[in-house]
Amino acid sequence: MAPRILLARHGQTEWSLLGKHTGRTDIPLIDEGRRGAKLLGERLYRAPWSGLEGVEVRTSPLVRARETCALADFADRATDWGALMEWNYGAYEGLTQAEIQADRPDWFIWRDGVPDGETLADLGARADKVVEWARSADRDVLVFAHGHILRVLGARWLGLDPSFAARIRLDPTSLSILGWAYGSPAVGRWNDTSHLEV
C-alpha cells in the first residue's frame, strides 16, 4: 500500500477565532477547540480508521497542536517535529488581515509574504521535508499542525507551487487525507469537519 498522510489542524484558539496571524506565539486551545479535538479523536478511533494501528504520528511542538494531539488520544505515539510549526509571520504576528491592510491595502500573504519572517519558499521547503518523510516507508502517517503549513503541505504533496495553498481553505480541527489515485498524488479528503456536527 502506498503511504497516505492524514492532516489534523489544531483546534480553535482565541487568536484563530479573532483571525489573528498566529505563527510562533504559543497559545492554548479554547473550550471549543478542546471539544473539537476530542471529537476528532473519537472519529479516528471509530471505523474505518479504528485508531490507526501502525500509523506514525508527528506533531508541531507548539502547544495548540500538541494539545489537539493529546485530546485526540495520540500523544503516546507522537513525536514533536519543528518542520510542522506554523509560518513565522515576523512583524505581522498577532495582527489580523484588516490591521495589516490598513497600512498595505492590497496585501495578500500568498503573494506578498511577511516582513522579518519566513518566506513562502522557506515554508514550502519545510513542507517538502514532511512530504519526503511521509512517502519514505510503507505506512500511513498522521500529523497535527497548523492552517498555513498544512495548506502548503497539501500543495506540495500534489507537486504544485506553495502559492496554490491560497486556494485551499482549512478550518480548525479539520481532517484531511492526502494519498494516491492511479499512481499519482491525490487529495482523498479535504477540510472535513463532519465530526464537529454533533
ABEGO torsion letter per residue (X at the ends): XBBBBBBBBBBBBAAAAAGBBBBABBBBBBAAAAAAAAAAAAAAABOAAGGGBGBBBBBBABAAAAAAAAAAGAAAABBBBAAABBBBAEAABGBBAAAAAAABAABBAAAAEBBGBBBAAAAAAAAAAAAAAAAABBBBBBBBBBAAAAAAAAAAAAGBBAAAAAABBBBBGBBBBBBBBGGBBBBABBGBAAAABX
